[in-house]
């Protein structure tokens, strides 16, 4: 709008300059001056179609009265026709072009009448091309948005399907493990206390796994847009390591120590969850490959990192356990996802050592 006001004023001044440069009488000059201003000043009208009609009418009046048109009026006409095409009002632009084509066909048309007749369709067409390009860009953006939405909905549907299948298949088997362990513990006469304790640990572990899996499946269902609100606890962090250590002690009877050093500070939830899962997997590996051995868990806080060490006092790495086993590979991937790294191997003096360095970003 401000640009059109400036252009209209500039054209009006130009029109005055065109007239004052010729030797007209006072009355004729005043009449022509008013006519020139009438052809240029309608550019300031905010409504483009109305401004175009006003400018075209003034230019036609000038052609009918004087047989000519100032170059400023011709410029104002071309600008308004271009604006009509740019706004997509091509029907009105075509109607306004016709009278100027008629004037150009009359005997002895003026130069400005010919210019207006030739350039008016060009100006309107250029505006129409710009409008078509803008519409195409908007349509492309809308199609991209729709495509992204469809892709996201497809991914949500797939996650919901996976959640249902995991619940139907895996949850059933884990539940059966818990039930059979409890049944064996209660129904076997004369079972040694150590055997009953191990069966109790199996049942507790299966129930904990089932609870955690259902919580994760609840996250999948909720993210997929299911109407059910999955009741779930927050993801575990370093504060839950004490409970994990106590559970391991009660289940396996092993000596598990948790050693914390450095200025303790809350970390990013993703880092804390990664540290918890690494310790959880390390304890599972120790229970599987070195049952009954002592395990030390060390957490050392530094200003910019968390150094984690899990060492068992068992026989050390076994020949049948590959470095790319699922458990070790999963721990490395978890550490890498938060910007850390993880190393495994034999511990000095015997046993197996897992070391991880995780970024100490604040929570």
N, C-alpha and C positions, 0 to 999 in steps of 0.2 A: 504494500500500500504506500509506504513512504517513497519507494522507488518510482511509482507511477505519479505521485504528486510532484516529485522533482522533475521527472521527464515532462509532465504537462506544463509546469512553469517554464522550463527551458524552451519548449516548443513555442509557448506564447511569446516569450521574449524574442525568439528567432523570427516569429511572424511579424512582430512590430518592426524589427530591423529590416525585414524584406520590404515593408511598405514605406518606411521613412526614407529608404534609399531611392524612391521614385518620386518624381515631381507631380503629385496629385494635389488637387484642390483640397481646401479644408473639409468641406462636406463629404466629398468622395473619400478622402483619407479616413475620416471618422467612421464612415459606413464600412469601409473595407477593414478597418481596424477591429470594429466590433465583430464582423464576420469571421475574421481570423482567430480572435480570442474564442469565439463560439465553437470553432472547430477543434481547438486544442485543449481548452480547460476542462471539458467533460472527462478527460482522463483521470481526474481526481475522484470521480464517483466510485465508492467502494464496490458496488455491485457491477461485476464485469459485463453481463449482458446489457444492463441499462446504459453503462458507459459506451458500449459499442454502438447501441442504437442511437444515442445522442450524437456521437462523433459522426456516424454515417449520415444521419439526417442533416447535420450541419454541413458536411462536405457536399451532399447532394444539393442543398440550398445554394451553396457557393457556386457549384457548377451551373445550376439553373439560372442564377442571377447574373453571374459575371462570365460564364463560359469557361472558367478556369478554377484552379485550386492551388493554394499556396503549398510549397514543399513541406512546411510545418504541419499543415492540415493533412497532407498525404501521409506523412510519417505517423501522425496520431491515428489515422485510419488503419494503417498496417499494424501498428502496435496492438490496437484493440482486437483486430481480427486474429492476430497471433494468440492473444490471451484467450479468446473464445475457443480456438482449436486446442490450446493447452488444457483448458477445463473440460474438454469433451463436448462442447456445445457446437458441434459441427453443422447441425441443421440450420441454426440461426446464422452462422457464418456464411453458409451457402446462399441463404436468402439475401443477406446484406451485400454479397458480391455481385449479384445479378444486375442491379441498376447501374453500377459503374461499367459493367460490360456493355450495357445498352448505350451509355454516353460515349464509350469509345468507338461504337459503330456509327455514330452520327457523323454528318459531313463536317469536315474541318474540326476534329476534336483537339482540345488543347493538349500540350505535352503532359501536364499533370494528370489529365483524365486517362491518357494512355498508360502512364506509369501506374496509376491506381488500378486500372483494369488488368494489367499484366501481373503486378506484384501482389495484389490482394489474395488471389488463390494460393500463391507461394507462401505468403505469411500465414494464412490459415492452415495450409498443409503442414508447414513446419511445426506449428503448435500442436496439430493433431498427431504428428509423429512422436513428439515429445510426450503427449498424453498416452499414446499407445505403449511407449517404452515404459513409462511409469506403471501402467496397469500390468504389463508383463512382469515387471520386477515384483510388484505386489503379489501377483498370482504365484510366481515362483517361490517367494517367501512363505506364502500360505501353504503351498504344496510341501515345502520342506518341513514346516511345522506339523502338518498332518502326518507326514511320513515318520517324523520323530515320535509323535504321539502313538502311532500304530506300532512302531517298533518297541516302544516302552510297554505298551499294553500286551504285546506278544510275549515280551520277556517276563512280565508279571504273571501272565497265564501259565507260562512254562514253569516258573518258580512254584506256583500253586500246585501244578500237577506233580512236580518232584516232591513237594511236601506231602501230598496225599500218598504217593507211592512209598516214600520212606516210612510214613506212619503205619501204613498197612502191612509192610513187609518187615522192616527192621524192628519197629516197636514190638511186634508180636514175638519175635525171637528173643529179644532182650527180656521181655516179660516172662517168657517160658524159662529162661535161665534163672531168673530170680525165684520163680515158683518152684522149680525143680531143686534148686539148692536148699531152699527152706524146707521142702518136703523131705529131702534126704537127711537133713539135720534132725528133723523131728521124728521121722519114721524109722530110722536105723537104730535098732537096739544095741546097746553096748558100745556105741561109738566113742572112741577116745576124745577127751576134751579138746585136744589140739585139732583133731579132724572137724569136730563141731564148730570150733572157732573159725577154721578156714572156710567152711561152708557158709557160716554167717557172713564172713567178709565177702565171699562171692555174691551172696544175695544183696548185701549193702551196695557193693560196687555196681551191680546190674541195675538196681533201683536208682542210684545216682546218675548212671549213664542215661537211663530212660527219662528221668526228670530233665536233664540237660538237653537231651535230644528233643523232647517235646517243647522246651522253651525256644530252642532254635527254630523248630518247625512253626511255632507261633509267630516268630519274627517273619518267616517267609510268607505265611498266610496273611499277616497284617500288611506287609509290603505289597502283596499281590492284590490288595483291596478287598479281602473278604470282610463280611460284616462282623464277624466275631472279633472281639477285642481279646487278644491272647494275654492272659495273666502271666507275667513273667517277671523274674527278678532282674536286677541290673547285672551286667556282665561282671565276672569276678576280676579282682585286681590284686595288688600286693597285700592289701589288708586281709584278704582271705587265705593267704599262705599259711597262717597259723592253723586255721581249721584243716587245711589240706595236710599239713604235717601231722597233726594230731590224729586225723583219720588214717593216715598211713601207718602210724605207730600202732593204733588199735587193731588195724586189719592184719598187718604182717608181723607185728611183734619186733620189728627192726628198730635199731637206734637211729633216729633221724634228728639232726641238729639244724637249727636255723640261726645263722650268724649274720647280723646286720651291723654295718659300720659306715661312718661318714654322716654328714648332715642329712637326715631323712626329710624328704619333701615330696608332696604329691606330684605325680608325673601325668603326662598325657594319658587319657584312658586307654588308647590303643597300645601304648607302650606297656602299661601295667597289665593289660590283658595278655599281651605277647609274653611277658615275663612269667605270668602265672601258667600259661599253657606250656611253656618250655619246661618249667619245674615239674608240672604234672606229667608230661611225657617222660621226662628223665626218671621220675620215681617209678613210673610204669615199667620202663626198660630195666631199672635196677631190680624191681620185684620179679621180672621175667627172667633175666639173665644172671642175676646174682642174688637169689633169694636169701633173706636172713642177714645180709651184710649191712653194716652201718653206712649211712649216707649223710654227707655234709652239704648244706645249702648256704652259700655265701652271697649276700647282697652288699655291694660297696657303692655308696652314693658319692659321686663327684659333681663339681659344679655343672658339667656339661654332658655327663653320661652316667649310665647305670651299668656297673660291671657285675655280671651274674656268673657264679660258678656252682656246678653240681658235681660232686665226686662221690663215687661209691668205693668201698674197700674190697671189692670182689676180685676175681682173677684177672680182670682186664678185658680188653677186646677179644672177642671170639673170632675164629677163622671163618665161621659160617655167617657172620653178620657183616654185610657189605656197607660201605660208607654211604651208598645211595639208598639204603633201606627206607621204607616209608616213614618210620618214626623220625629218623635223623634228618631226612630230606624235608619233612614237614616243619621241623624246628628251624632249619635254615631258611626256609621260605617265610616263616612267620617273622623271623628276625629281619629279613631283607625288606619285608613290606613296610616296616616302620623306619627304615634307614639304618639298621644295625647289621651286625655280622655274627656268625656263630662258628665255633671250632670244636671238634671232638677228637678224642684220641686217648691213648694210655696216659694215666696219671703218674707223675714221679713217685716212685716208691710202691707202685702197684695200684690196681684199680682202673676205673674208667672215669674220664674227666670231660665235662661239657662246659665250655666257656662261651659267654655271649656278652657283647658290648652293645647296649641299646642307647639311643639318644636320650639325654636328660631334659627334654623339653618340658617346661612347666605345664601344669594342668590348665 
